[in-house]
Amino acid sequence: MSTTVAPVFPPLRRDRRVQGWIFSSAVSEVGDVAWYVGLAWSAAQVTSPAGTGLVMGVGALPRALMLLYGGALADRLDARRTMILANLARIVVLASAAVVATMQGISLPLLLVVAILFGASDAIYTPAAGTMPRRMVRPEDLVSLAAAKQLASRLAVFAGAPLGGFLVAHGGLASVMLVDAVSFALIALALAFVVRPRVPQPASTGTSIRADLRAGFSYLRRDLQARTLVIAFFGLNLCVGPVIAVGLVQRTSQSGWGAGALGLFQACSGICAAVGAILAMRWRPNNAARAGMIVLILQAAACAAIGLTPRPGVFIAMGLIGFTAGLASAQLSGAFQQTIDPAYLGRTSSIVSLSDEALMPVAMVAFGALISLSGIGPACLLIGAIFGALMVYSAARLR
């Protein structure tokens, strides 16, 4: 007669596995941010602006094409081993590219190949990583874990961007590649020896990857709570992203405030997002998903304000966007982990990621066209109203 030993979940502040997961992920993100800064700078030195845009955007294509496949693999295979293998693949790509760059110099074909291979690796790694929190901590700690990871991610961006600029200026792109490879090696080691899930992963029951994909979409059709969360994430990504990436730039340029103001707006948002993430670690509403959506109604109002208010108002709006992102994203991420059936977590995570990888470029082009037709004020007002209405609708559907 066999007995099942219940997993032991220590408090997060003493959980070495979770702390190792957060720290190694943050170090890896520092390397990633440094890499993208170095990649953009190097591309600008060897090709035209159009070529630079191609280098920075081409990686999204394999991500978009392979994300759903990666989600099905995450639900079928052991997620931890999948993540280790994906990181090893990244290390091989970066090390090989560093050798080629040192011997033959930086070229457009080299940058394109590396960007494409990185995109493919991300499509395998990201859905597998999305299944890990549910298997490592108690359900009531998922929001705190999401907030801690978000805070670490914000700090990583602050550290990674200047690091990338320093490395590419003094050691060239090869040095950035090697630093990023070391960061991937660190997280691979952490996954191999420290970060071990406490809850077993339920394997998918489909006879093939295609059958698993069909089952994933069927799950969303029949589960109202899961479908509502996915739709809310789509709205969050596709409404706020274009306002910050396109609308804020256009507002700053049209008002003659200068590039320095744009940087200050972004810094204000980042600092406030870190504050929101810290608060999210201690805020425990009864319904995390609904609380997050209600907070995001304020973010929708801030999106509208970017196109309508004077410069001080834009600072307030960007601070509010950052703060609500830090506070609400942790609630929604934790609720997502709690709500989604563990057997479908990889596939559902990949569907959410698809809104960033495949639909975000379309949303940005559409928002830019809307600004051309109506002006920055009406465009931001419309997108803010749509976003706010979607959050009200989604919150009302979550019981």
C-alpha positions in Angstrom: 0.0 0.0 0.0 1.6 3.3 -1.2 1.2 6.6 0.6 1.5 10.0 -1.0 3.6 12.5 1.0 2.1 15.9 1.1 4.5 18.6 -0.1 5.9 21.0 2.4 5.7 24.8 1.6 7.9 26.9 3.7 7.1 30.7 4.1 8.2 32.6 1.1 10.7 34.7 3.0 12.5 31.4 3.9 11.8 29.5 0.7 15.3 29.0 -0.9 13.8 27.3 -4.0 11.5 30.3 -4.7 14.3 32.8 -3.8 16.6 31.0 -6.2 14.0 31.1 -8.9 13.4 34.8 -8.5 17.1 35.7 -8.3 18.2 33.6 -11.2 15.3 34.9 -13.3 16.3 38.5 -12.5 19.9 37.9 -13.4 18.8 36.3 -16.7 16.6 39.3 -17.4 19.5 41.6 -16.8 21.4 39.7 -19.4 18.5 39.8 -21.8 18.0 43.6 -21.5 21.7 44.1 -21.9 21.6 41.9 -25.0 18.7 43.7 -26.7 20.5 47.1 -26.1 23.6 45.7 -27.6 21.7 44.1 -30.5 19.9 47.4 -31.3 23.1 49.4 -31.2 25.1 46.9 -33.3 22.3 46.7 -35.9 22.3 50.4 -36.2 26.1 50.4 -36.9 25.9 47.8 -39.8 22.6 48.5 -41.5 20.0 51.1 -42.3 17.1 52.1 -39.9 14.9 49.6 -41.8 17.4 46.9 -41.4 17.6 47.7 -37.7 13.9 47.4 -37.4 14.0 44.1 -39.2 16.7 42.7 -36.7 14.7 43.9 -33.7 11.4 42.5 -35.0 12.3 39.3 -36.8 12.5 37.3 -33.6 8.8 37.9 -33.0 8.0 35.8 -36.1 9.3 32.4 -34.8 7.9 33.3 -31.3 4.4 33.8 -32.8 4.6 30.7 -35.0 5.9 28.4 -32.3 4.3 29.7 -29.0 1.2 27.5 -29.2 3.4 24.5 -30.0 5.6 25.4 -27.0 2.5 25.6 -24.8 1.5 22.1 -25.8 5.0 20.8 -25.1 4.9 22.5 -21.7 1.8 20.5 -20.8 3.2 17.3 -22.3 6.8 17.3 -21.1 8.6 18.0 -17.8 8.7 21.8 -17.7 11.9 22.1 -15.7 13.9 20.0 -18.1 12.4 21.8 -21.1 13.5 25.1 -19.6 17.0 23.8 -19.0 17.3 22.5 -22.6 16.0 25.8 -23.9 18.6 27.7 -21.9 21.4 25.4 -23.1 20.2 26.1 -26.7 20.5 29.9 -26.0 24.0 29.4 -24.6 25.1 27.5 -27.7 23.6 30.2 -30.0 25.3 33.1 -28.1 28.7 31.4 -27.7 28.7 30.4 -31.4 27.7 33.9 -32.5 30.3 35.5 -30.2 33.0 33.4 -31.9 31.8 34.3 -35.4 31.6 38.0 -34.4 35.1 37.9 -33.0 36.6 36.2 -36.1 34.5 37.8 -38.9 32.9 40.9 -37.4 29.3 41.9 -37.0 27.1 41.5 -40.0 23.4 41.8 -40.8 23.0 38.0 -41.6 24.6 37.1 -38.2 22.3 39.4 -36.3 19.2 38.1 -38.1 20.1 34.4 -37.5 20.7 35.0 -33.8 17.4 36.9 -33.4 15.5 34.2 -35.1 17.0 31.4 -33.1 16.4 33.4 -29.9 12.8 33.8 -30.8 12.4 30.1 -31.3 14.0 29.3 -27.9 11.8 31.9 -26.2 8.7 30.2 -27.7 9.7 26.9 -26.0 11.0 28.4 -22.7 8.2 30.9 -21.9 5.2 28.5 -21.7 7.2 26.0 -19.7 8.1 28.8 -17.2 4.5 29.7 -17.0 3.7 26.4 -15.4 6.3 26.6 -12.6 4.7 29.0 -9.9 1.6 26.7 -9.5 3.9 23.8 -8.7 6.2 25.6 -6.2 4.1 27.6 -3.7 0.7 27.4 -2.0 -2.2 28.9 -3.9 -2.4 31.8 -1.4 1.2 32.7 -2.1 0.9 33.0 -5.9 0.1 36.7 -5.9 3.1 37.4 -3.6 5.3 35.4 -5.8 4.1 37.2 -8.9 4.7 40.5 -7.2 8.2 39.6 -6.2 9.1 38.4 -9.7 7.6 41.6 -11.2 9.7 43.7 -8.8 12.8 41.8 -9.6 12.0 42.2 -13.3 11.6 46.0 -13.0 15.0 46.2 -11.1 16.6 44.1 -13.8 15.5 46.5 -16.5 17.1 49.4 -14.6 20.4 47.4 -14.3 20.4 45.7 -17.7 20.0 48.8 -20.0 23.1 50.7 -18.8 25.1 47.4 -18.5 24.3 46.7 -22.2 25.4 50.1 -23.3 28.6 49.9 -21.3 29.5 46.4 -22.6 28.8 47.2 -26.3 30.8 50.4 -26.0 33.9 48.9 -24.4 33.8 45.2 -25.5 31.6 45.1 -28.6 28.6 42.8 -29.1 30.6 39.7 -28.4 31.0 40.8 -24.8 27.3 41.3 -24.5 26.7 37.8 -25.9 29.0 36.2 -23.4 27.4 38.0 -20.4 24.0 37.0 -21.6 25.2 33.4 -22.0 26.5 33.4 -18.4 23.1 34.6 -17.2 21.4 31.7 -19.0 23.9 29.3 -17.5 23.1 30.6 -14.1 19.4 30.0 -14.4 20.0 26.6 -16.0 22.1 25.7 -12.9 19.5 27.0 -10.6 16.8 24.9 -12.3 19.0 21.8 -12.2 20.0 22.0 -8.5 17.9 24.5 -6.6 14.5 25.2 -8.3 12.6 22.0 -8.0 8.8 21.9 -8.2 7.0 20.5 -5.1 3.8 19.5 -6.9 3.8 17.0 -9.8 2.9 18.1 -13.2 -0.3 16.6 -14.6 0.5 15.3 -18.1 -1.8 16.1 -21.0 -3.9 13.2 -22.3 -4.0 14.0 -26.0 -2.6 11.5 -28.5 -0.6 14.2 -30.4 0.5 17.8 -30.1 -2.4 18.8 -32.5 -4.9 17.0 -30.3 -3.5 18.8 -27.2 -3.9 22.2 -29.0 -7.5 21.4 -29.9 -8.1 20.4 -26.3 -6.6 23.7 -25.0 -9.0 25.8 -27.1 -11.9 23.6 -26.1 -11.0 24.2 -22.4 -11.2 27.9 -22.9 -14.6 27.6 -24.7 -16.2 25.7 -21.8 -14.5 27.4 -18.8 -15.9 30.9 -18.3 -13.5 32.0 -15.6 -10.4 31.0 -17.7 -11.8 32.6 -20.8 -12.5 35.8 -19.0 -9.0 36.0 -17.6 -7.5 35.4 -21.1 -9.7 38.1 -22.7 -8.7 40.5 -19.9 -5.0 39.9 -20.5 -5.5 40.4 -24.2 -7.1 43.7 -23.6 -4.4 44.8 -21.1 -1.6 44.0 -23.6 -3.3 45.3 -26.7 -4.6 48.6 -25.2 -1.8 49.8 -22.9 1.1 48.7 -25.0 0.3 50.9 -28.1 -0.5 53.9 -25.9 2.9 53.8 -24.2 5.0 52.7 -27.2 3.2 54.9 -29.8 0.9 57.4 -28.1 3.3 58.7 -25.5 6.1 59.2 -28.1 3.7 61.1 -30.4 2.4 63.2 -27.6 5.9 64.1 -26.5 7.0 64.9 -30.0 4.0 66.9 -31.0 4.2 69.0 -27.8 7.9 69.7 -28.4 8.9 68.4 -24.9 12.0 66.6 -26.2 13.5 63.1 -25.8 14.6 63.9 -22.2 11.0 64.3 -21.2 10.2 60.9 -22.8 12.9 59.3 -20.7 11.6 60.9 -17.5 8.0 59.8 -18.3 9.2 56.2 -18.7 11.4 56.4 -15.5 8.4 57.7 -13.5 6.3 54.8 -14.7 9.0 52.3 -13.9 9.6 53.6 -10.3 5.8 53.7 -9.6 5.5 50.1 -11.0 8.1 48.9 -8.5 6.1 50.6 -5.7 2.9 48.9 -6.9 4.6 45.5 -6.9 5.9 46.0 -3.3 2.3 46.9 -2.2 1.0 43.9 -4.1 3.1 41.5 -1.9 0.9 42.5 1.1 -2.5 43.2 -0.5 -4.7 40.1 -0.3 -8.2 40.9 -1.7 -10.8 38.2 -1.5 -11.1 38.1 -5.3 -7.7 38.8 -6.7 -8.8 38.8 -10.4 -11.7 41.2 -9.9 -9.6 43.5 -7.7 -6.9 43.6 -10.4 -9.5 44.5 -13.0 -11.0 47.2 -11.0 -7.5 48.7 -10.4 -7.0 48.6 -14.2 -10.0 50.8 -14.7 -7.8 53.6 -13.3 -5.1 52.6 -15.7 -7.6 53.0 -18.6 -8.3 56.5 -17.4 -4.6 57.3 -17.3 -4.2 56.0 -20.9 -6.9 58.5 -22.0 -5.1 61.3 -20.0 -1.8 60.8 -21.9 -3.4 62.3 -25.0 -5.4 65.1 -23.2 -3.6 66.6 -20.3 -0.6 69.0 -20.1 2.9 67.9 -19.2 2.3 67.6 -15.4 -0.8 65.5 -16.1 1.2 63.2 -18.4 3.6 62.6 -15.5 0.7 61.8 -13.2 -0.8 59.5 -15.9 2.4 57.6 -16.4 3.0 57.2 -12.7 -0.6 55.9 -12.4 -0.1 53.5 -15.3 3.1 52.2 -13.6 1.6 51.9 -10.2 -1.6 50.1 -11.3 0.5 47.8 -13.5 2.7 46.8 -10.6 -0.4 46.3 -8.3 -2.9 44.7 -10.7 -0.5 42.5 -12.8 0.5 40.6 -9.7 -3.2 40.1 -8.7 -4.1 38.9 -12.2 -1.0 36.7 -12.6 -1.7 35.0 -9.3 -5.4 34.6 -10.1 -4.4 33.1 -13.5 -2.2 30.5 -11.8 -5.0 29.7 -9.3 -7.8 29.5 -11.8 -6.4 27.7 -14.8 -6.6 23.9 -14.7 -3.0 22.7 -14.1 -3.3 20.3 -17.1 -3.8 23.3 -19.4 -1.5 25.9 -17.8 1.2 25.7 -20.5 -1.3 26.0 -23.4 -3.3 28.8 -21.8 -0.1 30.7 -21.0 1.0 30.5 -24.6 -2.3 31.8 -25.8 -1.9 34.9 -23.5 1.7 35.4 -24.7 0.5 35.3 -28.3 -1.2 38.7 -27.7 2.2 40.2 -27.2 4.1 38.4 -29.9 1.6 38.2 -32.8 -1.0 40.8 -32.2 1.0 43.6 -30.6 2.6 44.8 -33.9 -0.8 44.9 -35.5 -2.2 46.9 -32.6 0.6 49.4 -32.7 0.1 50.0 -36.5 -3.6 50.3 -36.0 -3.2 52.8 -33.1 -0.7 54.8 -35.2 -3.2 55.0 -38.0 -5.9 56.1 -35.6 -3.7 58.9 -34.4 -3.2 60.0 -38.0 -6.9 60.0 -38.6 -8.3 61.6 -35.4 -5.3 63.1 -33.5 -3.6 62.0 -30.4 -6.3 63.2 -27.9 -9.3 61.4 -29.4 -7.2 58.3 -30.1 -6.1 57.9 -26.5 -9.6 58.7 -25.3 -11.0 56.0 -27.4 -8.5 53.3 -26.5 -8.9 54.2 -22.8 -12.7 53.9 -23.0 -12.4 50.5 -24.7 -9.9 49.3 -22.2 -12.0 50.5 -19.2 -15.2 49.0 -20.6 -13.5 45.7 -21.1 -12.2 45.7 -17.5 -15.7 46.5 -16.2 -17.2 43.7 -18.3 -14.6 41.2 -17.3 -14.9 42.0 -13.6 -18.7 41.6 -13.7 -18.3 38.1 -15.2 -15.9 36.8 -12.5 -18.0 35.4 -9.6 
